[in-house]
Amino acid sequence: MSSNSVKLPRDSNQAHGIGQFALDFMAGKLGAGPSAAVLERTRLFHTDSVLCGLSALALRTNAPTLLRAEALEYPDADGACVFGFETRVKSEKAVVANCSAVREWDSNGTNFGYNPALGHLAGEFGHNDFYPVVIAACQELSLDGATALKAMVLLDEIRGRLSEVFSLKTYKIDHVVYGAIGSAATYGALHGASAEQIEHAIGMFVAHYIPWRAIRAGKQLSDSKGASAAISTEAAILCMKRALRGFIGPKDIFRNPESMFRQFIPTNGDSPFDLVLSHSGDDFAVMGMHFKLGLYEHQSAGALQGVITAIESHPHLLNPGEIQKITIRAYEPAFGIIGDPAKRAPTTRQSADHSMVYIVSRLIVNAIEQRESLKGLGNDELWKALMLSPQDFHASSIHDPATQAMMATIAFEHGGPEYDRKYPDGIPTSVVITDASGNEHDSGMVMYPAGHARNTTADIVGILKHKFAMLGDITGNPEAATKVEQISQATPAQIMDIYNTPVTYREGYE
């Protein structure tokens, strides 16, 4: 452990420790604070999330539209704002609406819960869905953009480091638990809560509101899948508000013998894990998080990279009828989650974007249609040209005959122990494409596709700018990214207006 971090050992009250860390971090008491690189990466993730949210609302997706309308029924002159409105509402209602919007496409960042330097290898998933918590608090308190950006780093640090030490998915608990815990702590720290009050809020959430992965099971998924982070975070903010008013929640929740954590991993009284939180320098959890370069389940990124590499090296594969068979091999849990046989025939967007065979097929069909304009393009330009958009998951695309025919050529296999042991260090995937002459074109093992934190070759900023422009076009506002891109210099008045971006609403997407 370095001097730039704080350790909360398993024999300590970690809920109280998280609270104290959050307060000290925001007060600048622990060190020099996050580096410029950490703040810049967080700024990019926040911009990504906002463009995802605005575009989801522009296309009138169900849960974000419904939850925003609900939020507007709870006015509060001292509250926070939902996307596209200057009306102030109860902050927990702004949070549930805005978090739902940014998660709807399942296209913003992903963490892997992997920290080999400390031996923290739990491998829990998680996403950058929780930044609206920070914006809501800053709007309530008239705080500036520099404060907001630092608080976003804090929230990602708490949820990201928890993801490294305890695998919720192993016990069928939804990963949004960690975002909710980070949200309660960060919201409380911004509001000047005591460490004990933050402990009470975390205790209340863990004791009362643990969500199961039932929301992600089933042949065709529901609104609950996309809104899970939003609903849990709404509860977390209510817990923090109650604690601020004096409500006493369960103490020392990570060591509580009846808590979720100790039910699954019995101990002799300790928490099941040590927790290390960074306060300064470059080594923050956000630096290990993955950018999605379009709309796709993050576990398909290795396969997409394999296909793009094959297209670059063997452009003849895009000739009509040239691809005869595609074999994709990947690790668990990718094979179990996005290789579920039920997802070979998705009928909803929420299932299609969790179907390996659909995601890969859609990208290839798009490439075949654009084959003349793709000639001679390198990796970065191919990612931009073939970036999957919301239209690729519309009903018309899901039922497109060419996409359906391409899906029939794909075999998706578990790669076995060789693949499994390389995750979550990377996204170990291989793609073998057989052409019309019977020749096999093998991508080899893809570990760090474009967008992955360990990828060192792709122009991530350039590809993200293309993504922001693509999503901005959907909103009808090409300048949609401008305000959020400038968050680090934003005044309190500009933070109040940061989500109030004009959007052209469209009918008929769902």
C-alpha positions as CSV (number, residue, x, y, z in Angstrom):
1,M,0.0,0.0,0.0
2,S,1.4,3.4,-1.0
3,S,1.4,6.7,0.9
4,N,-1.2,7.9,-1.5
5,S,-3.9,5.6,-0.1
6,V,-5.7,4.7,3.1
7,K,-6.3,1.1,4.3
8,L,-9.5,0.2,6.1
9,P,-8.6,-3.2,7.6
10,R,-11.2,-6.0,7.9
11,D,-11.1,-5.8,11.7
12,S,-12.1,-2.1,11.6
13,N,-15.5,-0.4,11.2
14,Q,-15.2,0.1,7.5
15,A,-18.6,1.9,7.0
16,H,-17.4,4.6,9.4
17,G,-14.0,4.5,7.7
18,I,-15.6,5.1,4.3
19,G,-17.4,8.1,5.8
20,Q,-14.3,9.6,7.3
21,F,-12.3,9.0,4.1
22,A,-15.0,10.7,2.0
23,L,-14.9,13.8,4.3
24,D,-11.2,14.0,4.5
25,F,-10.8,13.5,0.7
26,M,-13.2,16.3,-0.2
27,A,-11.6,18.5,2.5
28,G,-8.1,17.9,1.0
29,K,-6.7,16.6,4.3
30,L,-5.2,13.4,2.9
31,G,-2.6,14.6,0.3
32,A,-2.3,16.4,-3.0
33,G,-5.4,14.8,-4.4
34,P,-6.0,13.1,-7.8
35,S,-3.7,13.9,-10.6
36,A,-4.6,15.8,-13.7
37,A,-4.8,12.5,-15.6
38,V,-7.3,11.1,-13.2
39,L,-9.5,14.2,-13.4
40,E,-9.3,14.1,-17.2
41,R,-10.3,10.5,-17.4
42,T,-13.2,11.2,-15.0
43,R,-14.3,14.1,-17.1
44,L,-14.4,11.9,-20.2
45,F,-16.5,9.3,-18.4
46,H,-18.9,12.0,-17.2
47,T,-19.3,13.4,-20.7
48,D,-19.9,10.0,-22.1
49,S,-22.6,9.3,-19.5
50,V,-24.4,12.6,-20.2
51,L,-24.5,12.1,-24.0
52,C,-25.8,8.5,-23.4
53,G,-28.5,10.0,-21.1
54,L,-29.6,12.9,-23.4
55,S,-29.8,10.6,-26.5
56,A,-31.9,8.0,-24.6
57,L,-34.3,10.8,-23.6
58,A,-34.4,12.2,-27.2
59,L,-35.6,8.8,-28.4
60,R,-38.2,8.6,-25.7
61,T,-37.0,5.4,-24.2
62,N,-39.4,4.2,-21.6
63,A,-37.8,4.1,-18.1
64,P,-35.9,7.4,-18.5
65,T,-38.9,9.2,-19.8
66,L,-41.3,7.8,-17.2
67,L,-38.9,8.5,-14.3
68,R,-38.2,12.1,-15.5
69,A,-41.9,12.8,-15.7
70,E,-42.3,11.4,-12.2
71,A,-39.4,13.5,-10.9
72,L,-41.1,16.7,-12.2
73,E,-44.1,15.9,-9.9
74,Y,-41.8,16.5,-6.9
75,P,-40.8,20.2,-7.1
76,D,-38.3,21.6,-4.6
77,A,-37.0,25.1,-4.8
78,D,-33.7,24.0,-3.2
79,G,-33.4,20.8,-5.1
80,A,-31.7,19.5,-8.3
81,C,-32.5,19.4,-12.0
82,V,-33.3,16.6,-14.4
83,F,-32.0,16.4,-17.9
84,G,-33.5,19.1,-20.2
85,F,-35.2,21.1,-17.5
86,E,-34.3,24.1,-15.2
87,T,-37.1,23.1,-12.8
88,R,-35.7,22.0,-9.5
89,V,-37.0,18.8,-7.9
90,K,-36.3,16.6,-4.9
91,S,-32.7,15.5,-5.3
92,E,-33.4,11.8,-5.0
93,K,-36.0,12.2,-7.8
94,A,-33.5,14.0,-10.0
95,V,-31.0,11.2,-9.2
96,V,-33.3,8.3,-10.1
97,A,-34.3,10.0,-13.4
98,N,-30.8,11.0,-14.5
99,C,-29.1,7.8,-13.5
100,S,-31.8,5.9,-15.4
101,A,-31.1,8.0,-18.5
102,V,-27.3,7.6,-18.5
103,R,-27.6,3.8,-18.0
104,E,-30.4,3.1,-20.5
105,W,-28.1,2.4,-23.5
106,D,-25.7,0.3,-21.3
107,S,-23.0,2.2,-23.2
108,N,-21.0,4.1,-20.6
109,G,-18.0,3.0,-18.6
110,T,-17.3,-0.4,-17.0
111,N,-15.0,-1.5,-14.1
112,F,-13.5,-4.9,-13.7
113,G,-12.8,-5.2,-10.0
114,Y,-9.2,-6.2,-10.7
115,N,-6.2,-4.9,-8.7
116,P,-3.3,-7.5,-8.9
117,A,-0.9,-5.2,-7.1
118,L,-2.9,-5.7,-3.9
119,G,-4.2,-9.1,-4.7
120,H,-7.7,-7.8,-4.8
121,L,-9.2,-9.9,-7.6
122,A,-12.9,-10.2,-6.9
123,G,-13.8,-9.1,-10.4
124,E,-17.1,-7.4,-9.8
125,F,-18.7,-5.4,-12.6
126,G,-19.9,-1.9,-12.3
127,H,-20.6,1.2,-14.4
128,N,-20.2,5.0,-14.3
129,D,-23.9,5.5,-13.7
130,F,-23.7,7.6,-10.5
131,Y,-22.4,11.0,-11.5
132,P,-25.9,12.6,-11.3
133,V,-25.6,12.1,-7.5
134,V,-22.7,14.6,-7.5
135,I,-24.4,17.1,-9.8
136,A,-27.5,17.0,-7.7
137,A,-25.6,17.7,-4.5
138,C,-23.6,20.5,-6.1
139,Q,-26.8,22.1,-7.4
140,E,-28.4,21.9,-4.0
141,L,-25.3,23.5,-2.4
142,S,-24.2,25.9,-5.2
143,L,-20.8,24.2,-5.6
144,D,-18.5,24.6,-8.6
145,G,-17.4,22.2,-11.3
146,A,-13.9,21.5,-9.9
147,T,-15.6,20.3,-6.7
148,A,-18.0,18.2,-8.7
149,L,-15.2,16.5,-10.7
150,K,-13.3,15.7,-7.5
151,A,-16.4,14.2,-5.9
152,M,-17.0,12.1,-9.0
153,V,-13.5,10.7,-8.5
154,L,-14.4,9.9,-4.9
155,L,-17.6,8.1,-5.8
156,D,-15.8,6.0,-8.5
157,E,-13.0,5.2,-6.0
158,I,-15.4,3.8,-3.4
159,R,-17.5,1.7,-5.7
160,G,-14.5,0.7,-7.8
161,R,-12.4,-0.5,-4.8
162,L,-15.3,-2.4,-3.3
163,S,-15.6,-4.2,-6.6
164,E,-12.1,-5.4,-6.2
165,V,-12.6,-7.1,-2.9
166,F,-16.1,-8.8,-2.9
167,S,-17.8,-10.4,-5.8
168,L,-21.5,-9.6,-5.6
169,K,-22.4,-11.5,-8.7
170,T,-21.1,-14.7,-7.2
171,Y,-24.0,-14.6,-4.8
172,K,-26.5,-13.3,-7.3
173,I,-26.5,-9.8,-5.8
174,D,-26.6,-6.9,-8.3
175,H,-23.4,-4.8,-8.8
176,V,-25.3,-1.5,-8.2
177,V,-24.9,-2.0,-4.5
178,Y,-21.4,-0.5,-4.6
179,G,-22.5,2.5,-6.6
180,A,-25.2,3.1,-4.0
181,I,-22.7,2.9,-1.1
182,G,-20.4,5.3,-2.9
183,S,-23.3,7.6,-3.7
184,A,-24.4,7.7,-0.1
185,A,-20.9,8.5,1.1
186,T,-20.2,11.1,-1.5
187,Y,-23.6,12.9,-1.2
188,G,-23.1,12.9,2.6
189,A,-19.6,14.3,2.4
190,L,-20.7,17.1,0.1
191,H,-23.5,17.9,2.5
192,G,-21.2,18.1,5.5
193,A,-22.5,14.9,7.2
194,S,-20.4,13.4,10.0
195,A,-18.6,10.1,9.4
196,E,-21.1,8.5,11.8
197,Q,-24.1,9.8,9.7
198,I,-22.5,8.4,6.6
199,E,-22.1,5.1,8.4
200,H,-25.8,5.1,9.3
201,A,-26.8,5.7,5.7
202,I,-24.6,2.9,4.4
203,G,-26.0,0.6,7.1
204,M,-29.5,1.5,6.2
205,F,-29.0,0.8,2.5
206,V,-27.2,-2.5,3.0
207,A,-29.8,-3.7,5.6
208,H,-32.9,-2.5,3.7
209,Y,-32.3,-2.3,0.0
210,I,-30.0,-5.1,-1.4
211,P,-31.1,-5.8,-5.0
212,W,-30.8,-9.3,-6.5
213,R,-29.7,-10.1,-10.0
214,A,-33.3,-11.3,-10.7
215,I,-33.6,-8.0,-12.6
216,R,-31.1,-9.3,-15.1
217,A,-32.5,-12.8,-15.6
218,G,-35.1,-14.0,-18.1
219,K,-35.3,-14.6,-21.8
220,Q,-36.2,-11.0,-22.6
221,L,-35.2,-8.3,-20.1
222,S,-37.3,-5.5,-18.6
223,D,-36.9,-1.8,-17.7
224,S,-35.6,-3.0,-14.3
225,K,-32.3,-4.0,-15.9
226,G,-31.5,-0.5,-17.1
227,A,-32.9,1.3,-14.1
228,S,-31.3,-0.8,-11.4
229,A,-28.5,1.7,-10.6
230,A,-31.1,4.5,-10.6
231,I,-33.5,2.8,-8.2
232,S,-30.8,1.7,-5.8
233,T,-29.2,5.2,-5.8
234,E,-32.6,6.9,-5.1
235,A,-32.8,4.7,-2.0
236,A,-29.2,5.5,-1.0
237,I,-29.8,9.2,-1.2
238,L,-33.0,8.9,0.9
239,C,-30.9,6.9,3.5
240,M,-28.4,9.7,3.6
241,K,-31.0,12.4,3.9
242,R,-32.6,10.5,6.8
243,A,-29.2,10.1,8.5
244,L,-28.6,13.8,8.1
245,R,-31.9,14.4,9.9
246,G,-30.9,12.1,12.8
247,F,-32.1,8.7,11.8
248,I,-29.9,6.0,13.4
249,G,-29.2,3.1,11.0
250,P,-27.3,-0.2,11.6
251,K,-23.8,0.5,12.6
252,D,-20.6,-1.3,11.4
253,I,-22.5,-3.0,8.6
254,F,-19.6,-4.8,7.0
255,R,-18.9,-6.6,10.3
256,N,-22.5,-7.0,11.3
257,P,-23.0,-10.8,11.7
258,E,-26.4,-10.7,10.0
259,S,-25.4,-8.5,7.1
260,M,-25.3,-9.6,3.5
261,F,-21.5,-9.6,3.4
262,R,-21.0,-12.0,6.3
263,Q,-23.9,-14.3,5.3
264,F,-22.0,-15.2,2.1
265,I,-18.5,-15.3,3.6
266,P,-18.6,-16.3,7.2
267,T,-15.8,-14.9,9.4
268,N,-15.0,-14.9,13.1
269,G,-16.2,-11.3,13.5
270,D,-14.2,-9.4,10.8
271,S,-15.4,-8.0,7.5
272,P,-14.6,-10.5,4.6
273,F,-12.1,-8.0,3.1
274,D,-9.6,-5.3,3.6
275,L,-10.3,-2.1,1.6
276,V,-7.7,0.3,0.2
277,L,-8.8,3.7,-1.1
278,S,-6.6,6.1,-3.0
279,H,-6.5,9.8,-2.2
280,S,-3.7,11.2,-4.3
281,G,-1.7,10.6,-7.5
282,D,-2.5,8.5,-10.5
283,D,-3.6,5.2,-9.0
284,F,-7.4,5.6,-8.7
285,A,-10.0,3.0,-9.6
286,V,-11.3,5.1,-12.5
287,M,-8.0,4.6,-14.3
288,G,-8.8,0.9,-14.7
289,M,-12.3,1.4,-16.1
290,H,-13.3,0.5,-19.7
291,F,-14.8,2.9,-22.2
292,K,-17.5,1.4,-24.4
293,L,-17.0,2.6,-28.0
294,G,-20.6,2.4,-29.0
295,L,-23.6,0.4,-27.7
296,Y,-22.6,-3.1,-26.7
297,E,-22.2,-5.3,-23.6
298,H,-18.6,-4.7,-22.4
299,Q,-17.8,-8.4,-22.6
300,S,-18.3,-8.4,-26.3
301,A,-15.5,-5.8,-26.8
302,G,-12.8,-8.5,-27.4
303,A,-14.9,-10.1,-30.2
304,L,-15.6,-6.7,-31.8
305,Q,-11.9,-5.9,-31.8
306,G,-11.2,-9.3,-33.3
307,V,-13.7,-8.7,-36.1
308,I,-12.4,-5.2,-36.8
309,T,-8.8,-6.5,-36.9
310,A,-9.9,-9.2,-39.4
311,I,-11.7,-6.6,-41.6
312,E,-8.6,-4.4,-41.6
313,S,-6.3,-7.3,-42.5
314,H,-8.6,-9.2,-44.9
315,P,-11.0,-6.8,-46.5
316,H,-12.3,-9.5,-48.9
317,L,-14.3,-10.9,-45.9
318,L,-16.8,-8.0,-46.5
319,N,-17.7,-9.3,-50.0
320,P,-21.3,-10.5,-50.0
321,G,-21.5,-14.2,-49.2
322,E,-17.8,-14.4,-48.3
323,I,-18.2,-15.2,-44.6
324,Q,-19.3,-18.8,-44.1
325,K,-18.7,-19.4,-40.4
326,I,-17.6,-17.4,-37.4
327,T,-16.3,-19.1,-34.2
328,I,-16.0,-16.9,-31.1
329,R,-14.3,-18.2,-28.0
330,A,-14.4,-16.3,-24.7
331,Y,-14.2,-16.6,-20.9
332,E,-16.7,-17.1,-18.2
333,P,-18.7,-15.1,-17.2
334,A,-19.0,-13.7,-20.8
335,F,-20.0,-17.1,-22.2
336,G,-22.7,-17.5,-19.5
337,I,-24.1,-13.9,-19.7
338,I,-24.0,-12.9,-23.3
339,G,-23.9,-16.5,-24.7
340,D,-27.2,-17.5,-23.0
341,P,-29.0,-19.6,-25.7
342,A,-32.1,-17.5,-25.1
343,K,-30.2,-14.5,-26.4
344,R,-29.6,-16.1,-29.8
345,A,-33.1,-14.9,-30.7
346,P,-33.5,-11.5,-28.9
347,T,-36.7,-9.6,-29.4
348,T,-36.0,-6.5,-27.2
349,R,-33.1,-4.0,-27.2
350,Q,-32.2,-5.0,-23.6
351,S,-31.6,-8.6,-24.7
352,A,-30.0,-7.8,-28.0
353,D,-27.4,-5.6,-26.4
354,H,-26.5,-8.6,-24.2
355,S,-26.3,-11.1,-27.0
356,M,-22.8,-11.8,-28.4
357,V,-24.1,-13.3,-31.6
358,Y,-26.4,-10.3,-32.2
359,I,-23.8,-7.6,-31.4
360,V,-21.1,-9.1,-33.7
361,S,-23.6,-9.9,-36.5
362,R,-24.9,-6.3,-36.5
363,L,-21.4,-4.9,-36.8
364,I,-20.5,-7.2,-39.6
365,V,-23.7,-6.5,-41.6
366,N,-23.0,-2.8,-41.2
367,A,-19.4,-3.3,-42.4
368,I,-20.6,-5.3,-45.5
369,E,-23.0,-2.4,-46.4
370,Q,-20.2,0.1,-46.1
371,R,-17.4,-2.0,-47.5
372,E,-16.4,0.4,-50.3
373,S,-15.9,3.3,-47.9
374,L,-14.0,1.1,-45.4
375,K,-11.1,0.2,-47.8
376,G,-7.8,1.2,-46.4
377,L,-9.0,2.4,-43.0
378,G,-7.0,1.6,-39.9
379,N,-8.2,0.4,-36.5
380,D,-9.3,3.8,-35.1
381,E,-11.2,4.8,-38.2
382,L,-12.9,1.4,-38.4
383,W,-14.1,1.7,-34.8
384,K,-15.6,5.1,-35.7
385,A,-17.2,4.0,-39.0
386,L,-18.7,0.8,-37.4
387,M,-19.7,2.2,-34.1
388,L,-22.9,0.6,-32.9
389,S,-25.7,3.2,-32.3
390,P,-29.2,3.0,-30.8
391,Q,-30.5,2.4,-34.3
392,D,-28.6,-0.9,-34.3
393,F,-30.8,-2.1,-31.5
394,H,-34.1,-0.8,-32.8
395,A,-36.8,-3.5,-33.6
396,S,-36.2,-3.0,-37.4
397,S,-32.5,-3.9,-36.9
398,I,-33.1,-6.8,-34.5
399,H,-35.4,-8.4,-37.1
400,D,-33.3,-7.4,-40.2
401,P,-33.0,-10.5,-42.4
402,A,-29.3,-9.9,-43.1
403,T,-28.5,-9.7,-39.4
404,Q,-30.5,-12.8,-38.7
405,A,-28.7,-14.7,-41.4
406,M,-25.3,-13.6,-40.1
407,M,-26.3,-14.7,-36.6
408,A,-26.9,-18.2,-37.9
409,T,-23.2,-18.4,-39.0
410,I,-21.8,-17.8,-35.5
411,A,-20.8,-20.4,-33.0
412,F,-20.0,-19.0,-29.5
413,E,-17.9,-21.3,-27.3
414,H,-16.4,-21.3,-23.9
415,G,-12.7,-21.1,-24.3
416,G,-12.0,-23.0,-21.1
417,P,-9.4,-22.5,-18.4
418,E,-6.9,-20.7,-20.7
419,Y,-9.4,-17.9,-21.3
420,D,-10.9,-17.9,-17.8
421,R,-7.6,-17.3,-16.0
422,K,-6.9,-14.2,-18.2
423,Y,-10.1,-12.4,-17.0
424,P,-10.5,-9.8,-15.5
425,D,-7.0,-8.8,-16.4
426,G,-8.3,-8.5,-20.0
427,I,-11.2,-9.5,-22.1
428,P,-9.8,-12.8,-23.5
429,T,-11.6,-13.5,-26.8
430,S,-10.7,-15.0,-30.1
431,V,-12.5,-14.9,-33.4
432,V,-12.0,-17.3,-36.3
433,I,-13.7,-16.4,-39.6
434,T,-14.0,-19.0,-42.3
435,D,-14.3,-17.6,-45.8
436,A,-15.9,-19.0,-48.9
437,S,-12.7,-20.7,-50.0
438,G,-12.5,-22.5,-46.6
439,N,-9.6,-20.4,-45.4
440,E,-9.6,-19.6,-41.7
441,H,-8.7,-16.1,-40.5
442,D,-7.8,-16.2,-36.7
443,S,-7.7,-13.1,-34.6
444,G,-5.6,-14.8,-32.0
445,M,-6.3,-14.0,-28.3
446,V,-7.6,-10.5,-27.9
447,M,-6.9,-9.2,-24.4
448,Y,-7.1,-5.4,-24.5
449,P,-9.5,-4.2,-27.2
450,A,-9.9,-0.5,-28.0
451,G,-11.5,1.2,-25.0
452,H,-9.9,-1.1,-22.4
453,A,-7.9,0.6,-19.8
454,R,-4.8,-1.4,-20.7
455,N,-5.1,-0.8,-24.4
456,T,-2.1,1.4,-25.5
457,T,-2.6,1.6,-29.2
458,A,-6.1,3.1,-29.9
459,D,-6.8,6.8,-30.1
460,I,-9.4,6.6,-27.3
461,V,-10.0,10.4,-27.2
462,G,-10.6,10.6,-30.9
463,I,-12.9,7.6,-30.9
464,L,-14.8,9.0,-28.0
465,K,-15.3,12.4,-29.8
466,H,-16.9,10.5,-32.6
467,K,-19.2,8.7,-30.1
468,F,-20.1,12.0,-28.5
469,A,-20.9,13.5,-31.9
470,M,-23.0,10.4,-32.9
471,L,-25.1,10.6,-29.7
472,G,-25.2,14.4,-30.0
473,D,-26.7,14.1,-33.4
474,I,-29.5,11.9,-32.0
475,T,-30.4,14.7,-29.6
476,G,-30.7,17.1,-32.5
477,N,-28.1,19.3,-30.8
478,P,-24.6,19.0,-32.2
479,E,-23.3,21.1,-29.2
480,A,-24.8,18.7,-26.6
481,A,-21.4,17.8,-25.3
482,T,-20.0,21.4,-24.9
483,K,-21.2,22.3,-21.4
484,V,-20.2,19.0,-19.8
485,E,-16.8,18.9,-21.5
486,Q,-16.0,22.2,-19.7
487,I,-17.1,21.0,-16.2
488,S,-13.7,21.5,-14.5
489,Q,-14.1,25.3,-15.1
490,A,-17.8,25.5,-14.4
491,T,-19.1,28.1,-11.9
492,P,-21.9,27.2,-9.5
493,A,-24.4,28.9,-11.9
494,Q,-23.1,26.8,-14.8
495,I,-23.4,23.6,-12.7
496,M,-27.0,24.5,-12.1
497,D,-27.5,24.6,-15.8
498,I,-25.2,21.8,-16.9
499,Y,-27.9,19.2,-17.6
500,N,-30.4,21.7,-19.1
501,T,-29.5,20.9,-22.8
502,P,-32.0,21.5,-25.6
503,V,-33.0,18.2,-27.1
504,T,-35.3,17.3,-30.1
505,Y,-37.6,14.5,-29.0
506,R,-38.5,11.8,-31.5
507,E,-41.3,9.4,-31.7
508,G,-41.3,5.7,-32.3
509,Y,-38.0,4.4,-31.2
510,E,-39.3,1.7,-28.8
